[in-house]
């Protein structure tokens, strides 16, 4: 049986939605019967173009549905699920189990991969304690990595922050502020490096044009593999 060919996504463009600009991704799918628009978890508007459709109409379709996109962007993010003993989560790209360390200490201590985290009550929701630990770890590791990669590619960064971003992995301002999501500590180093390089390349192209993606491809030749990992596992990083 012949498998229908699905074309490689075009480099994202941008679409103005309300007072913000979001990435617009146009993807052809010969099995699709109609144009379809969805908002990805990372904040990208993704338009599926059916057989016989055109990129131009795909853009118009997205513009015609800006009201719907604005409503979706205004929705509060889904509540983060609780973490309990025995649950598994991602850490540096590997699946690890939340375990309780056998200790005589007054306070219990969690084992999450190689990390040890002091807690008050092992029967409560463990997310707040683990998240705080991961966030601090991300700040300690990701901030110097931004400075390192910026110097390597001769780019000027003025400030680096690690935040609890709900719908994006990172951002870069025209003034040279790079903000990263603490959840990047849960991804493989190759993925967190790609996100950092992606944001740094905005210092050369403050858009998602073909030129921007040429810059990304030049400094991170394997970026497509990193993007594929995020698409497969992004829903687990909540």
N, C-alpha and C positions, 0 to 999 in steps of 0.2 A: 504494500500500500504506500502510495506516495504521500509524504507529509507536506502540507502546504507551507510555503516559505513565508516567514514573518520577517519583514525588513528590519534592519538595525535602526534603533531610534535616531532621529535627527538631533543634532546638538540643541539643547534647550534655548528658546528665546524667552522673552518676558512679556507679561501682560499686566496692564494697570487695572487693579481691582480696588475700588474705593480710593483710599489714600496711600496704598502700598503697591509695590510692583512684585509680582511673583513669577517664578520660572514657568515657562509654557513648553511642554514636551509634546511633539506630534509624531505619532507612531502609526505606520500602515499595518493593517491586518486583513489579508484577503478573505478570511473567514467571517469577518464582521459584516453585518447586513446594514448597519447604519452608523452614523457618527455617534461617538459616546464620549462623555466628559466625566472625569472623576478627579477628586482632590487627593493626592497621595499624602501619607503621614508626614512627609518632609516638607509639605506646603507647595508642591509642584502641581500645576494644573496639567493633566494628561489627557490629550485628545486622541482617540482611536479613529483612524481614517479607513473606511471600508473600501473594498475593491471598486475601482472606478471613481473613487473620491479624489479630491485634490487638497494639497496643502493649504492653498488660499482659502478654500471653503472651510477647512478645519480651523483656521485662524478666526474666520468670521463666526463660526459656530461657538468658539470659546468666548468671543466678544459679546455675542448675543446672550450668553448665559452668565455674564458677569454678576448679575444680581444673585444668582444661585451660589456662585463661588463666594461672594461677600458674606452670605448667610452661613455657609459652611465654615469660613474662616473665623466668624464671630462666635461659633459654638465653643463652649468650654471643652478642654481636652478630656478624654475619658479618664475616669478615676483609676489611679494606679492600683493594681492588685496588691494584696498583702503578701508578705513573705513569711513563711513559717519554717520550722525545722523540717528537714527532709526535702524541701523544695530545691529545684535546680535553677540556676541562672547563669548568665554568661559573664566571664571575667577574662579579659585579654583574648577574647575569641574562643575560649574553651568553656564547655559546660561543666559547672562545679556545683556540688551539693552543699547546702547549708547544714552544718553539723555542730554539735555541742561538744566542746573540749572537756575531757574528764579532768577535773582539777579540784583542788581543795580550797581554792580562793573563795572569799565571801561572795563575790559577784561571778555569775557565769560568763564564759567567754565563747564566742562563736568561732568556728573555723569555716572560712569561705575561700576555698582554694588554699593558697599559702598565707592568706591574711587572717589575723587574729583580732577579734573585735569584742571589746568588753561591753556587756549589756546588763540591764537590771532584772529583766524578767524574760525567760526563754519561752514563756507561753503567750506572750504578747506579739503584736505585729512587729516583725524584725526589720521591716523596710527602713524606718527612720534611722536606725543605728547603722545599717549597712550603707544606706545612701550617704549619710554624713561621712562615713569612712571612705567610700569610693570618691566622693566629691573632693575631699582633701587630697587624696592620692592623685586624682586627675590634675588638680591645680599644681601639685608638686612636680608632676612629670610633664604635663602638656605645655605649661607656660614656657619652661626653658627650651622645649622642643620647637616652639614657634620662633623664638629668638634665634635658635641654631639654624633652622631652615631659611629664615629671612636673611640672615647673614650670608649663608651659602649662595643664595640667589640674588644678593645685593639689593635687597628691598628694605625700606624703612618702615618699621613698625613702632608706633608710639606707645601702645598699651595692649596688654593681653588680659582677658578675663575668662574665667570658667564659670558658667552659669547653669541654671536649671531650665534650659530652653525646652519648650513643649512641642514645637513643630519643625525644628530645624537642627542640624548638626553643628552649624557654625555660621558666623557672619563676619563681614569686614566692612568698616566704614571708610568713607573717602579720607577721613583724617588719620587713618592708619590704626584704628582699634580693631583687634581681632578678638571675637568672642567665640568660645567653644562650649559644647554641651558636655557636662561631666560624664555622661553615658559613654563617651568615647573610650573611657577606661575599660569598658566591657568589650570593645572590639579588638581585633588583631592589630598589632602595631602598624602593619601595612595599610590598614583602613584608616586609622587615626592620622597617619602621615598624609594619606591622600586628602582627607578633609582639611587638614592644615594647609597643604599646598593649594588646594582648590580655593580656599579663602585668600591666601597670599597672592594668587594670580589675579584676584580682583583689584589689587593695587596697580596692575598693568592694564586690565580691562574691567571696568566697573559695570559689567553686564554679563549675559550668557550667550554672546554672539559666537560665530564660528571662530573668530580670532581668539576669543577667550579660551575655547576648547583646544585650540592649537597650542596655546601657552601651557594649558594643563597637560596635554599629551607630551609636550617637550620635557617637562620637569618630572612627570609621573607617567611613564609609558604604560604601566599596568593599571591605570585608573579604572578601566572598564571592569576588571576583576574585583576591584574594591567596591565599585557601585553595585555589582551583582551580589556581593556579600551583604551589603546593606539592604538590598531589596529582599533577599531571602530571610534575613534575620532581624530586620528593623522592628518588626512587631514584637519581638522578644525583649527589646530594650525599653521597657516601660516600668 
